[in-house]
Every structure is written in C-alpha cells, then in structure tokens.
Amino acid sequence: MLTRKIPSTSEALPVIGCGTWQTFDVGPGAAERAPLAEVLKTLFEAGGAAIDSSPMYGRSEGVVGDLLADGKSRGLGRDRAFIATKVWTTGREAGIAQMKRSMELLRTDRIDLMQIHNLVDWQTHLATLRAWKSEGRVRLVGVTHYTESAHDTLLAVLKREKFDFVQINYAVDDRAVEQKLLPFAKDNGIAVMINQPFGGGGLLRKLLARKLPDWAGEIGCTSWAQILLKFVLAHPAVTCVIPGTSKPEHMRDDIQAGLGTLPDAAMLKRIVEAAGA
C-alpha cells in the first residue's frame, strides 16, 4: 500500500484506513463482531493501519479495543494499529475523564492521534493534550470539523496553533476544502485525514447504478469506490482516508485504491465529469 509521511514526525502512514462511525457500533455477539474482525484483519494484511473512532460513535471504541486485544492470534493486535479517536465535551475535567475512558475502551495506554472533535472547547483540550503529549499518553494531536460553514474558523485555529493533524470531509461532490484548508495544510506541515470520501454514501450509491467507465483501468480501478478514493488520494495534501465499513468485501475493495497509479489532472477532471459533480 502507498504511504504518506506525517509531516511533524516523518513517519509513513498507509493511505487507506478504516472509519468506525455507525459501522462498529455493535453489541457483544460473535455474529455481529466476526465481520468487523475480518475488516480489520483485511486492512492490516494489506498494509493499512489507521482506525478512527470517537466517544460519539456509540460502542465503537470498545468494539475496536476488544477486537484488537482478543484477536492477536488471528492477525490483529494493538501493535498493528494506528489508533485515532477524539475528545468531544466541554470543560477540562470532563475532557480528561472522556479521554481516559477512551483509552480504557480501546485497551491502550497511548493513543496515536487524539483529535479535538468539531472544535468543541478546543483551547481547553489543547492545553491538556499538550501536557499528555509530553508525557507520552498521546503521540499526535489533531482537530476536526465536518461542516463547510466552519472552514474559516478551522483555518483560523490552524493558523493560530500548531496541530499534527486535521480531519475534514473531502469527496468528488464535496470539494470545498480544496479552496483553503488543503493548501494550508500542505504548506504548513499538517497531516490530513479524510472522512466521508464517498460523499456521505449518497454519491457512491448513485454511481453504483452506472457502468464503470472504460478509463477506470488506466488508474487500476475495478469499482466506483476505488475511483472515488483515488480522487481523494490524488490531492498531495491528503495523508490518509478512512472509509467506514462493516463488510470485509468492501474493505478488500477499498484497499485497492491505495495501490498503484493515482489520477493526474486530466483524469481528475474525467472523474468529476463522470460523477456529475
């Protein structure tokens, strides 16, 4: 799998990861969890590492933690994962309590990337995270937002303070971050994690009804999902993309986008036109 360097550490991060919103919010039953274990195993065997979660994703943190802890003999294990989660509350003590709970659920004493979700009380949490980073509890610090209306505020925060990562939406039909946020991140050494690369799912569902373009093979794509992911990865500011899925076959399909040739400018235009975006 292709990798991109995290600018603040120069470590290589595989470009395809796994999001857990909705998809990993399941109960303790083996029938519910077995496909998710296979999703993670498929990701790791392909060279992937990033798993993104949040306290707001229901039971997802606990499910990820259990699968990694209980599945080491089956090709899983904490050592294979780049774990990213979030703090999403107000107040110093509430933030500390929430992050400690996330570590308990994820069964780890160190989070690879802790992100301040949607800028909620970001100044308070940033002070805590800087201290935790110096203590080795978190390795990297990030900030996220998902609405276009918050882009100017998010940009102002990135200009004011030093973050290792920013997580934002980006898809063929959701390209607002190309204007300011992606160029700023690239020019200022901020790694970028992308969520909702399929336009929240609606774009992919629409395209699945269409025949795959003949030119898809020119960039090694055999599915619309791969085309949409390669569109995102073609942007030089993007470090990693985290499509969410609960189905191993979808994970196997997604990881193919992290291999081989990425679209050039002419191909990107073709993709936009084909998607009607």
C-alpha positions, 0 to 999 in steps of 0.5 A: 500500500502507498504511504504518506509521511506525517509531516511533524514526525516523518513517519509513513502512514498507509493511505487507506484506513478504516472509519468506525462511525455507525459501522462498529457500533455493535453489541457483544455477539460473535455474529455481529463482531466476526465481520468487523474482525475480518475488516480489520484483519483485511486492512492490516494484511494489506498494509493499512493501519489507521482506525478512527473512532470517537466517544460519539460513535456509540460502542465503537471504541470498545468494539475496536479495543476488544477486537484488537486485544482478543484477536492477536492470534488471528492477525490483529493486535494493538501493535498493528494499529494506528489508533485515532479517536477524539475528545468531544465535551466541554470543560477540562475535567470532563475532557480528561475523564472522556479521554481516559475512558477512551483509552480504557475502551480501546485497551491502550495506554497511548493513543496515536492521534487524539483529535479535538472533535468539531472544535468543541472547547478546543483551547481547553483540550489543547492545553491538556493534550499538550501536557499528555503529549509530553508525557507520552499518553498521546503521540499526535494531536489533531482537530476536526470539523465536518461542516463547510460553514466552519472552514474559516474558523478551522483555518483560523485555529490552524493558523493560530496553533500548531496541530499534527493533524486535521480531519475534514470531509473531502469527496468528488461532490464535496470539494470545498476544502480544496479552496483553503484548508488543503493548501494550508495544510500542505504548506504548513506541515499538517497531516490530513485525514479524510472522512466521508470520501464517498460523499456521505454514501449518497454519491457512491450509491448513485454511481453504483447504478452506472457502468464503470467507465472504460478509463477506470483501468488506466488508474487500476480501478475495478469499482466506483469506490476505488475511483472515488478514493483515488480522487481523494488520494490524488490531492498531495495534501491528503495523508490518509482516508478512512472509509467506514465499513462493516463488510470485509468485501468492501474493505478488500475493495477499498484497499485497492485504491491505495495501490498503484497509479493515482489520477493526474489532472486530466483524469481528475477532471474525467472523474468529476465529469463522470460523477456529475459533480 
